[in-house]
Amino acid sequence: MSPLLSIFLSFLLAVTVNATALTTPIAANEKLCFYTDVDKAGEKIGFYFAVQSGGSFDIDYEVKDPSDKVILDGQRERQGDFVLTANIPGEYAFCFENDMSTLTEKLIDFDIMVESEPRREAPAKAGQISEHTSALEESIFRLNGMLMGLKRLQKHFHTSENRGFSIVKSTQNRLFWYATFESLAVVGMAVFQVYILQTFFTKTGRRYKV
């Protein structure tokens, strides 16, 4: 096996990540759960969510392990970014609940990642490019951390943009209906005044014959 091929395989096997990124609406008084499998104990689970639009941009959430035990929860949170350690293998549940709203639908953007770090097989010859491989693996993990940080920062800006757009849209709708109501009130008042004046000038009084 050539040194370049060994380095390339080290790059591929350094980190294995299974990720699920979704955006879903949650209706009022609705609870949605999403599931991911963990193959072995000790794997890392990354969990990120943010409320993009709806109401006060808050949601209730909880995370359950395969034994149905709640390992993480929160109420009326706008967003969260967590890294959990899976102590037991199996199916983990990530649930969102919009029970604080009676009419408002919430739009949730979330990301679930299961990360494992399998051991790389030893090179064919003892001592072959071990120092280069260790340096490369360290660089890979640093780059992976930097990329994850950039990804989180991008999601933060995306969430801020969506929330700003939602606020602007809500304000625009309120101004539209306020202007409509004000215009109808002015037209109604004008019609009422015309009616009063017309009634006043056309009213027939009593006539007396002399």
C-alpha positions as CSV (number, residue, x, y, z in Angstrom):
1,M,0.0,0.0,0.0
2,S,1.5,3.4,-1.0
3,P,1.9,6.1,1.6
4,L,-0.5,8.4,-0.3
5,L,-3.2,5.7,-0.3
6,S,-2.7,5.1,3.4
7,I,-3.1,8.8,4.2
8,F,-6.2,9.0,2.0
9,L,-7.7,6.0,3.8
10,S,-6.9,7.6,7.1
11,F,-8.7,10.7,6.0
12,L,-11.8,8.6,5.1
13,L,-11.9,6.6,8.2
14,A,-11.0,9.3,10.7
15,V,-14.6,10.4,11.3
16,T,-17.9,8.8,10.4
17,V,-21.0,10.9,10.7
18,N,-24.6,10.1,10.1
19,A,-26.6,13.3,9.9
20,T,-30.3,14.1,9.4
21,A,-31.3,17.8,8.7
22,L,-34.9,18.6,8.3
23,T,-37.3,21.6,8.4
24,T,-40.8,20.7,9.5
25,P,-44.0,22.6,10.5
26,I,-45.6,21.8,13.8
27,A,-49.3,22.7,14.2
28,A,-50.8,24.0,17.4
29,N,-51.2,21.4,20.1
30,E,-49.2,18.9,18.1
31,K,-46.3,16.7,19.1
32,L,-43.8,15.3,16.6
33,C,-41.0,12.8,17.3
34,F,-38.0,11.8,15.2
35,Y,-35.8,8.8,15.8
36,T,-32.2,7.9,15.1
37,D,-30.3,4.7,15.8
38,V,-27.0,4.4,17.7
39,D,-25.0,1.3,17.0
40,K,-22.8,1.2,20.1
41,A,-22.3,2.9,23.4
42,G,-20.1,5.9,23.6
43,E,-21.0,7.4,20.3
44,K,-21.7,11.2,20.2
45,I,-25.1,12.6,19.2
46,G,-25.2,16.2,18.0
47,F,-28.7,17.8,18.3
48,Y,-29.4,21.3,17.0
49,F,-32.8,23.0,16.6
50,A,-34.1,26.5,16.0
51,V,-37.6,27.9,15.6
52,Q,-37.7,29.7,12.3
53,S,-41.2,31.2,12.5
54,G,-44.4,31.2,14.4
55,G,-45.6,33.0,17.6
56,S,-42.8,33.9,20.0
57,F,-40.4,31.5,18.2
58,D,-40.4,29.0,21.1
59,I,-41.0,25.3,21.4
60,D,-40.9,22.5,24.0
61,Y,-38.5,19.6,23.3
62,E,-37.3,16.4,24.9
63,V,-34.8,13.7,24.1
64,K,-35.4,10.1,25.2
65,D,-33.0,7.1,25.2
66,P,-33.9,3.6,24.1
67,S,-35.3,2.8,27.7
68,D,-37.7,5.7,27.3
69,K,-35.8,7.8,29.8
70,V,-35.7,11.6,29.3
71,I,-32.1,12.6,29.1
72,L,-32.6,16.2,27.8
73,D,-35.6,18.5,27.8
74,G,-36.6,22.2,27.8
75,Q,-39.7,24.4,27.6
76,R,-40.3,27.5,25.5
77,E,-36.9,27.4,24.0
78,R,-36.1,29.3,20.8
79,Q,-33.1,27.2,19.8
80,G,-30.5,24.8,21.2
81,D,-27.2,23.1,20.3
82,F,-26.2,20.1,22.3
83,V,-23.7,17.2,22.1
84,L,-24.8,14.0,24.0
85,T,-23.0,10.8,24.7
86,A,-25.1,7.6,24.0
87,N,-24.6,5.4,27.0
88,I,-26.6,2.6,25.6
89,P,-27.1,1.5,21.9
90,G,-30.6,1.6,20.4
91,E,-33.2,4.1,19.1
92,Y,-33.2,7.6,20.5
93,A,-36.3,9.9,20.2
94,F,-36.2,13.6,19.6
95,C,-39.6,15.2,20.2
96,F,-41.0,18.7,19.7
97,E,-44.3,19.8,21.2
98,N,-46.3,23.0,20.4
99,D,-48.8,22.8,23.2
100,M,-48.4,26.4,24.3
101,S,-50.1,27.6,21.1
102,T,-53.8,27.3,20.3
103,L,-53.7,28.7,16.7
104,T,-50.1,29.4,15.7
105,E,-48.1,26.9,13.7
106,K,-44.3,26.7,14.3
107,L,-41.6,26.0,11.7
108,I,-38.7,24.1,13.2
109,D,-35.3,23.6,11.6
110,F,-33.3,20.8,13.3
111,D,-30.3,18.6,12.8
112,I,-29.4,15.2,14.3
113,M,-25.9,13.8,13.9
114,V,-24.5,10.5,15.2
115,E,-20.7,10.6,15.1
116,S,-18.4,7.6,15.6
117,E,-14.6,7.4,15.5
118,P,-13.6,3.9,14.4
119,R,-10.1,2.7,14.9
120,R,-7.9,2.8,11.8
121,E,-6.2,-0.4,10.9
122,A,-2.4,-0.5,11.5
123,P,-0.2,-0.1,8.4
124,A,1.2,-3.1,6.6
125,K,4.7,-2.4,7.8
126,A,5.6,-1.4,11.4
127,G,6.3,2.2,11.8
128,Q,5.2,3.1,8.3
129,I,4.2,6.8,8.0
130,S,2.9,6.7,11.6
131,E,4.1,10.2,12.4
132,H,2.6,11.6,9.2
133,T,-0.7,9.8,9.8
134,S,-1.0,11.1,13.4
135,A,-0.3,14.7,12.2
136,L,-2.9,14.2,9.4
137,E,-5.5,12.8,11.7
138,E,-5.0,15.8,14.1
139,S,-5.3,18.2,11.2
140,I,-8.5,16.4,10.0
141,F,-10.1,16.7,13.5
142,R,-9.2,20.4,13.7
143,L,-10.7,21.0,10.2
144,N,-13.8,19.0,11.1
145,G,-14.2,21.2,14.2
146,M,-13.8,24.4,12.2
147,L,-16.3,23.2,9.6
148,M,-18.8,22.3,12.3
149,G,-18.4,25.7,13.8
150,L,-18.9,27.4,10.4
151,K,-22.0,25.2,9.8
152,R,-23.5,26.3,13.2
153,L,-22.7,29.9,12.4
154,Q,-24.4,29.6,9.0
155,K,-27.5,28.1,10.7
156,H,-27.5,31.0,13.2
157,F,-27.5,33.6,10.4
158,H,-30.2,31.5,8.5
159,T,-32.4,31.4,11.6
160,S,-31.9,35.2,12.3
161,E,-32.9,35.9,8.7
162,N,-36.0,33.7,8.8
163,R,-37.1,35.3,12.1
164,G,-36.6,38.8,10.8
165,F,-38.6,37.9,7.7
166,S,-41.4,36.5,9.8
167,I,-41.5,39.6,12.0
168,V,-41.6,41.9,8.9
169,K,-44.3,39.8,7.3
170,S,-46.4,39.8,10.5
171,T,-45.9,43.6,10.9
172,Q,-46.9,44.1,7.2
173,N,-50.1,42.1,7.7
174,R,-51.0,44.0,10.8
175,L,-50.4,47.4,9.0
176,F,-52.5,46.2,6.0
177,W,-55.5,45.3,8.2
178,Y,-55.1,48.4,10.3
179,A,-55.0,50.6,7.1
180,T,-58.0,48.7,5.7
181,F,-60.0,49.2,8.9
182,E,-59.1,52.8,9.1
183,S,-60.1,53.4,5.5
184,L,-63.5,51.6,6.0
185,A,-64.1,53.7,9.2
186,V,-63.4,57.0,7.3
187,V,-65.7,55.9,4.5
188,G,-68.4,54.9,6.9
189,M,-68.1,58.1,8.8
190,A,-68.4,60.1,5.6
191,V,-71.5,58.2,4.5
192,F,-73.0,58.7,8.0
193,Q,-72.4,62.5,7.9
194,V,-73.9,62.8,4.4
195,Y,-77.0,60.9,5.6
196,I,-77.3,63.1,8.6
197,L,-77.0,66.3,6.5
198,Q,-79.5,65.0,3.9
199,T,-82.0,64.1,6.6
200,F,-81.6,67.5,8.3
201,F,-82.2,69.5,5.1
202,T,-85.0,67.4,3.7
203,K,-86.9,67.0,6.9
204,T,-90.5,68.2,6.5
205,G,-91.8,70.4,9.4
206,R,-95.4,71.1,10.3
207,R,-97.4,73.5,8.2
208,Y,-99.9,75.9,9.7
209,K,-102.8,77.4,7.6
210,V,-103.7,81.0,8.5
